[in-house]
Amino acid sequence: MKTVKNIMAKYALMLIVPIAGFLVLWLVFPKAVGARNIPSLLKQAIAPAVLGWGVLFNMKVGNWDFSVGSEVLISSIIGGNLAIMYGLGMPGMLVLTVLIGLMAGAAVGLVYYMLKIPTIIVSIGMLLIYESLGSYVFGGAGVYIPSGWKLLGTGALFAIAGVSAALSYFLFYRSGIGYHVRAVGNNASVAAVNGLNVYKVKVFSIAIAGMFSGIYAMVCLGTSGVQKTVGSMNSMGTCFDAMMCVFVGMSISRRGNLIAGIFCGSIVMQLIKLCLMACGFPSEYNSIVIAVFVLAFMAMDSRARASAAGKRKSRAAGVA
């Protein structure tokens, strides 16, 4: 019974926040929001959550990697065009986008490892390189899925999401690299004293995020059928969307499963967008409102953590 109560306590907030948010919207905007919106909300939450599951490794280990969006770009363009050229179909495209995303992430990690400069500087530099590369390869035409290819349906999307979630869970909670990521994220100095190579752990985290950017590329390309080139650091918006899901997921998961928390965080972000649409809020200001909500979640999480740390210190002082 105690175990069941602990599990419920861990997952209660994670589930209550998106459910309560949806119910509030339903009551306030009954004409615009209803049960009919649930399937589309879940479907729209898949892509940001997939990328968020990869970005989690970077954020947990202390990396500020803004190149993830540009890795999505070149994974889509190069992987998609190669699959079309060789007639590999959707399965081949999935393999190629994931492989190219992993290679792109590994390249960012390798540059960081060799230069030993902050990840934010390395990632922005690589972002500009990848965006330029995407505008150059295959004549700068991006990629368009042939009309004869069947785009991904709802069942395929949820299958990819399930496999991605299982992979992220295994890597983060059940593998050696996940243990190292959590150790470095908790205290890099202590981890280094205990023999961990902090730089290598950060490199692996960047590469894992790149792999998930390839999965994200497949999800977006497989549903829309097109990926156009972008420039002027516009791909960074994709990275911010994933980071917001992780921030919200961390704040509502507390001691619970972060993988599930990130998906719930992605649903919360979709609910915010739905609310703005129902209010008739100008779309160009969406990012500002979403950023305010994310800051609020981060503030609540920070206070909760500080309060928990204070209670632990008090208990330790009492024992002493």
N, C-alpha and C positions, 0 to 999 in steps of 0.2 A: 504493500500500500504506500509506503514511504517513497519507493522508487517511482511509482505512478505519479504521486504528487510532485516530485522533483521534475519529472518530465513535463508535466502540465505547467509548472511554474516557468520552466525554461522557454516553452513554446507559446505560452498564453499571449504575451505582448506582441510577439511576432505575427500571430494570427488576428488578434483583436484590432490592431491598427488598420490594416487594409479592409477588414470586414466592416468595422465601424465607419471608416471613411466612405465606403461605398453606400452604406445605409443612410448616412447623413446626406450624401448627394442625391440619393433616391427620394428622400423626404423633401429636400429643398427644391430639386428640379425634377418633379415626377414626369413631366412631359419629355424631357431630354434624356433622362437616365432611368434605366429599369433593368429587369433581369435579362433582357435581350442584349445588354451591353457586356455581360459577363464573359461569353466566349471570345469576343473581340479584345477585351481587356487582357485576358490570359494570353491570347495569341500575340498581342502587341508587346507584352512584357517579356517574351522569350528572347528576342535578339539582344536587348540591353543586358538581360541577366546572363546570357552566354558570355558576352564580353566582360561583364562584371566578375564572373567566376575566374577569369584569367587575371584581371586587374587586381583582384583580391591579393594575389601573391606579391605583386609589386607594392601595394599599399601597406600590407602587413609587415614587409621587410624594410620599409622606409624608402623605397624607390619612388621618384616622381618621374614617371615615364609617359611623356605626352606624344610619343611616336606611334602609339597603338592604332590610332585612327588612320594614319598613313600606311601602316602595315595592312590594315583592312583594304585600303585602296589598291595597293599593288598586288595583294593576294587575289582580289577579284579580277583585276585587269589581266595579270599574267596567267593566273591559274585558269580563268575563264576562257581566254583566247587560246591557250594551249589545248584545253579540253575540246574546244570547237575545231581547232586545226586537225587534231588526231581522232576526232569522232569518238571521244571517250564517254560522252553522256554525263548525266548528273553524278553518278558514282565516281567517275574519274575526276570530275570537277571538284568534288568534295575532297578527295585525296590530294589533289594538286593545291587547292587553296590552303588546306591545313599545313601541308609540307612547306609551301612558300611562306606562309605566316610564321611558322617555326624558324625557318632560315632567316627571315627578316628580323625577328626578335633576337635570335642568336647573334646576328651581326651587330645589332645595337649593344647587346651585352658584351660582345668582344671588344668593341670600341671603348666602352666604359672600362673594361678590365685593363686594357692597354694604357689608356690615358689617365686613369684614376682621378677623374674630375667628376663633379656632381652629376647625377643622372639627369637632372632637369636640363642641363646644358647639352649633354650628349644627345638626349632624346629630341630636343628641339632642332638640333643640327641634322640629325638623321631624318626627322620629319620633313625638313625642307628638301633633303636629297630624295627621299621616297616620293614626295609629291612631284618633284621634277622628273623623276624616272617614270612615274605613271603618265605624265604628259608627253613623254618621248616614245616609249615603247608602243609598238603596233600603230604607229602613225598618230599617236595621241588621240585616238578615236574612242578610248574606253573599251567597253565590252557590251555586246547585246546578245542575249540568248536566242538561238534560232527558233523560229516559230514552231518547228516540228518537235522541239523539246518540251516535255511536260514539266511545268513549274511545280514546286513543292506544295503539297496540300497540307491541311491542318494536321492530319495524322503523322505525316513525315516530319513536320515542324516539332511536334511534341516528342516524337521519337528521338530526334537530334538533341532536343533540350534534355531529355532524360539521360541519354548517353553522356552528354556534356556535364550534367550535374554529377553523375556517378564518377566520371573521370576526375572532375575537380575535387569531389569529396575524397576519393582515394588518394590523390596527390597531396591534398592538404592535411588530411587526418590520419592516413594509413601508411604513408611512404616516408622514407628517410628524409627526402628533400622537404617535405611538409613539416617534419619535426624541426629541421634546421631553420626553415623560414620562421616558424613560430618562436624558436629560441632567439634568433637574431632580432626579430621584431619586438620581443619582450625586453631584451637588453643586449645590444650588440657587443658592448665591452665584456660582459660576462661570458657571452658566447665565444668571443675571441680568446679569452683566457682559458676556456675549456677546450680549445683546440679547433674550433670551427674557422674556416676561411670565409670571412664575412663577404669579401668581394666575389668569391665563387658562388655563394648562396644568392647574392643579388643578381648575378649573371643568369643563373638558372631561373630565377623569378621572372626576369625580363623575357627569357626565351619561352617560358610557359605562357606568359601573357601574349606573346606573338603567336603561339599555337592556337590559342582561343580566338585571337583576331582572325585567323584563317577560318575557323568554324563560323564566326560571326559573318565573315564575308560570304560564305556559302549560304547562310540563312537569308541574308539580304538579297544576294544575287539570285538565289533560287526562288524568291517570292516576287521580286520586282522585275527580274529579267534584264536589268540594265545596271551598269555602273559607269558613270561619267567621270572624267578627270576633274580634279579640283586643285586649287593653288592658294597662295596667300595664307597658308596655315589653316584653311577652312576645315581640314580633316580633324582638327583638334576638338571640334564640337562632339564628334563621336566618342572620343576619350572622356570628355566631361560627362556625357550621359551615363557611361558605365561607372565612373567614379561616384556620381550622385547615388546610383543604385547601391554601391558598396557602402557609402557613408550612411545612408538611411538603413540599410540592412544591418550594419554593425550596431547602430543605435537601438534598433528594436529587437535584435536577437539576444543581446546581453550575453548570458552564458549558454545560449542555445546554439544550434547548428548554423554556422555562418553561410553555408551554401543555400539552405532553405531561406535564411534571412535575406540574402541578396535577391532571391526571386520575389519575396514579399516586398522588398524595397523597390524593385522594379514595378510591381503592381501599384505601389503607393505613388510612384512618379507618373504612371499612366493615369491614375485617379486625379492627380493635380492638373494634368493636361486636360482631362475631361471636364474638370470643374471650370477651368479657364475658358474652354470652348463653350460650355453651357452659359457662362456669364457674358459671353460675347466679347471677351477681353482681346485686344489686338495681339495677333500672333507674334509680332516683332518684340513684344515685351515679355513673352513667356519665360525666357531664360532668366530674367530678373526675378520674377515671382518664384520660379522653381529654386533659384539660388537662395532666396530668403527662407523657403521651407527647409532646404538642406541645412542651412546655418542653424535654424531652430532645432532640428534633430541633433546636430552635432553638439549644440550647447546643452541640450537635455542629457545626452550621453556623457558629456564631459563632467557635468555636475553629478550624475549618478556614479560615475567611476571615482570621482573625488570623494564623494560621501562614503562609498564602499571602502576606499583606502583609509579614510579617517577612522571608520569603525574597526578595521583590522588593526590599526595602530593602537587604538584604545584597548582592544582586547589583549594585544601583546603587552601593553604597559600594565594592564591589570594582572596578567599572569606573572610578569616580572615582579 
